[in-house]
Amino acid sequence: MNLSLGFSPCPNDTFIFDALVHGKIDTRAFHFDCQLEDVETLNQWALEGKLDITKLSFSTYFKVQNDYQLLNAGSALGHGVGPILITNKNHEFNTDEARRTFLKNGSIAIPGEQTTANLLLGLFCPEATNKKVFVFNEIEKAVSEGQADAGLLIHEGRFTYQKKGLHLLRDLGDWWEETYRLPLPLGGIVIKKSLGEHVKKTMEDFIRNSLKYSWARYPQLSDFIKTNAQEMEEDVMRKHIELYVNDYSLDLGTLGWEAIKRLDV
């Protein structure tokens, strides 16, 4: 069976899918046409029903549940994994009220309208409406150059913004955990319902086996991971993987499903 599969070039996704897409595990009669794209492109494709199996933001998952179902493996959620708001203003914001006032009156660079990060921003500060969409890895530069007053960083941005002279405004993952006492759901892997339950369960097994293969060889990083991470340093790649790939990636469990339901506002 040939299936189209989409995921991001970020180290957490390439770490999970490397063995599956490169024949390092047995995928039996299944073959995959893989497409690596930024998360907002994948979100848009999910809304269009383009791929059989795809990574997407949970905010988008809530909109496509008629056609796709969530796999119990491959997700990115947990503690300390949330998007962060940064600014080039060297000013201490001591309260969330002050932060919300700043966001309400300023412009914010975001990684996409359909991202979970943008959903969280809306929960934290509904009045923050002056948003500018950038590819996620261009947001730090946009804020540094004054194209936006604040930026909403995802993925490896939380490890690199300080080196670029930027300042933390608010960690939205911390805010979520302080408010709801649950792990934060970021993104998951969905499969078209039309493919049936057997293919769904098979894909979950493939993803788990692929992930176990990568962990068994860690901290070694494959060329697939390093090439797609582009300019990222290897220590940043490992921090990225260790933060976003965890037990929830193997199995969402009761707490993971509870957190996903709570995010669906």
C-alpha positions in Angstrom: 0.0 0.0 0.0 1.3 3.4 -0.9 0.6 6.3 1.5 1.4 10.0 1.4 3.0 11.2 4.6 3.9 14.7 5.8 5.9 16.0 8.7 8.1 18.9 9.5 11.9 19.1 9.1 12.3 19.8 12.8 14.5 17.4 14.7 11.6 15.9 16.8 9.8 14.8 13.6 12.8 13.6 11.7 14.0 11.7 14.8 10.6 10.0 15.0 10.2 9.2 11.3 13.8 8.5 10.2 13.7 4.7 10.6 10.2 4.4 9.1 10.9 6.3 5.9 14.4 4.9 5.3 13.7 1.2 5.6 15.5 0.8 8.9 12.4 -1.0 10.3 10.1 -3.4 8.6 7.1 -1.6 7.1 6.0 -4.8 5.3 3.9 -3.9 2.2 3.6 -0.2 3.1 5.5 2.4 1.1 5.5 6.1 1.9 5.7 9.2 -0.3 7.2 11.7 2.2 6.9 15.4 2.1 8.7 17.6 4.6 7.1 21.1 5.1 6.8 23.7 7.8 3.9 23.2 10.2 1.6 25.9 8.8 1.9 24.4 5.3 1.0 21.0 6.8 -1.9 22.5 8.6 -3.3 24.0 5.4 -2.9 20.7 3.6 -4.8 19.0 6.3 -7.6 21.4 5.9 -7.6 20.5 2.2 -7.3 16.8 2.9 -4.2 16.5 0.8 -2.2 13.8 2.6 -3.1 10.3 3.9 -1.1 10.8 7.1 0.3 14.1 8.4 1.7 16.0 11.3 -0.4 19.0 12.2 -1.1 21.4 15.0 -3.7 20.4 17.5 -5.6 23.6 16.8 -6.0 22.4 13.2 -6.8 18.8 14.3 -10.0 20.1 15.9 -11.1 21.4 12.5 -10.5 18.3 10.5 -11.9 15.6 12.8 -14.6 14.7 10.3 -12.0 13.4 7.9 -9.0 12.5 10.0 -8.4 10.7 13.3 -5.5 11.2 15.7 -2.9 8.5 16.1 -2.0 7.5 19.6 1.7 7.7 18.7 3.9 10.5 17.3 2.5 13.5 19.1 4.4 16.4 20.6 3.1 17.4 24.0 4.5 17.5 27.5 5.8 19.9 30.2 8.0 22.8 29.4 7.4 22.5 25.7 5.2 25.5 25.0 5.7 28.4 22.6 7.3 31.5 24.0 6.7 35.2 23.4 9.8 37.2 23.0 10.6 40.9 22.3 13.5 43.1 21.4 12.4 45.5 24.2 14.8 45.3 27.2 12.0 45.9 29.7 10.8 43.8 32.6 7.1 42.9 32.4 6.3 41.7 36.0 2.7 40.8 35.6 0.5 39.2 32.9 -1.6 42.3 32.9 1.3 44.4 31.8 2.2 41.7 29.2 -1.3 41.7 27.8 -1.3 45.5 27.6 1.9 45.4 25.6 0.6 42.7 23.3 -2.7 44.4 22.8 -1.0 47.6 21.6 1.8 46.0 19.6 2.4 43.8 16.6 3.2 40.1 17.0 5.0 37.9 14.5 3.4 34.4 14.6 4.2 31.1 12.9 0.8 30.7 11.3 -2.9 31.3 11.9 -3.6 27.6 12.3 -0.9 26.8 14.8 -1.4 25.7 18.4 0.9 28.5 19.3 -1.5 31.0 17.9 -4.4 29.3 19.6 -2.5 29.7 23.0 -1.8 33.3 22.3 -5.5 33.9 21.7 -6.3 32.2 25.0 -3.7 34.2 26.9 -4.5 37.5 25.3 -7.7 37.6 23.2 -7.1 41.3 22.5 -3.8 40.7 20.7 -5.1 40.9 17.2 -2.3 42.7 15.3 -0.5 39.6 14.0 1.9 39.1 11.2 2.5 35.6 9.8 6.1 34.5 9.2 7.8 31.1 8.6 8.6 29.9 12.1 12.4 30.2 11.7 12.2 33.8 10.5 10.5 35.2 13.5 13.6 36.0 15.6 15.0 38.0 12.7 11.7 39.8 12.2 11.6 40.9 15.9 15.3 41.8 15.9 14.8 44.0 12.9 11.8 45.7 14.3 9.2 44.2 11.9 7.2 43.2 14.9 7.2 44.2 18.6 6.9 40.7 19.8 7.4 37.2 18.4 5.8 33.9 19.0 8.5 31.2 18.9 8.1 27.5 18.4 10.5 24.6 18.1 14.2 25.4 18.6 13.5 29.1 19.1 13.3 28.7 22.8 17.0 27.7 22.8 18.4 30.4 20.5 16.6 33.7 21.1 18.9 35.0 23.9 22.0 34.6 21.6 20.3 37.1 19.3 19.7 39.7 22.0 16.0 39.1 22.4 14.1 38.9 25.7 11.5 36.6 27.1 8.1 38.2 27.4 6.0 35.1 28.5 6.4 31.3 28.3 2.9 30.3 27.1 3.6 26.7 28.0 4.2 27.7 31.6 1.0 29.8 31.6 -1.0 26.8 30.3 0.4 24.5 33.0 -0.1 27.0 35.7 -3.7 27.5 34.6 -4.8 24.0 33.8 -2.3 21.7 35.5 -2.0 19.5 32.4 0.7 18.8 29.8 0.6 21.1 26.8 -0.5 19.5 23.4 1.3 21.0 20.5 1.0 18.7 17.5 0.0 15.3 16.6 -0.1 12.8 13.7 -3.4 12.1 12.0 -4.6 9.6 9.4 -7.6 9.7 7.1 -10.5 7.8 8.5 -11.2 6.3 5.2 -8.1 4.2 5.5 -9.7 2.2 8.3 -8.8 1.0 11.8 -6.3 -1.7 10.7 -4.1 0.8 8.8 -4.4 3.2 11.8 -3.2 0.6 14.3 -0.4 -0.5 11.9 0.9 3.1 11.5 0.9 3.5 15.3 3.1 0.4 15.5 5.4 1.6 12.8 5.9 5.0 14.5 6.6 3.4 17.9 9.2 1.0 16.3 10.7 3.9 14.4 11.0 6.0 17.5 12.5 3.1 19.5 15.1 2.6 16.8 16.2 6.2 17.0 16.3 6.2 20.8 18.4 3.0 20.8 21.1 4.9 18.8 20.8 8.2 20.6 22.7 10.6 21.1 23.9 9.7 17.6 22.1 11.8 15.1 21.4 10.6 11.6 22.3 12.6 8.5 18.6 12.9 7.8 18.1 14.7 11.1 21.2 16.9 10.7 20.6 17.9 7.1 17.0 18.9 7.6 17.8 20.9 10.8 19.9 23.1 8.5 21.9 25.6 10.5 21.0 24.3 13.9 24.0 23.2 16.1 24.0 19.6 17.2 23.6 20.4 20.9 20.5 22.4 20.0 19.1 19.5 18.0 19.5 17.2 21.0 17.9 19.7 23.3 15.1 19.9 20.8 14.6 16.2 20.7 14.9 15.7 24.4 12.2 18.3 25.0 9.6 17.4 22.4 10.0 13.6 22.1 8.9 11.9 25.3 6.6 9.2 26.6 3.6 11.0 25.1 5.2 10.5 21.7 5.0 6.7 22.2 1.5 6.8 23.7 -0.8 9.7 24.6 -2.2 8.0 27.6 -5.1 9.2 29.7 -3.5 12.5 30.7 -2.5 13.2 27.1 -6.0 12.7 25.8 -7.4 14.8 28.7 -5.0 17.7 27.8 -6.1 17.5 24.1 -9.8 17.7 25.1 -9.1 20.7 27.4 -7.4 22.6 24.6 -10.4 22.1 22.3 -12.1 25.4 23.4 
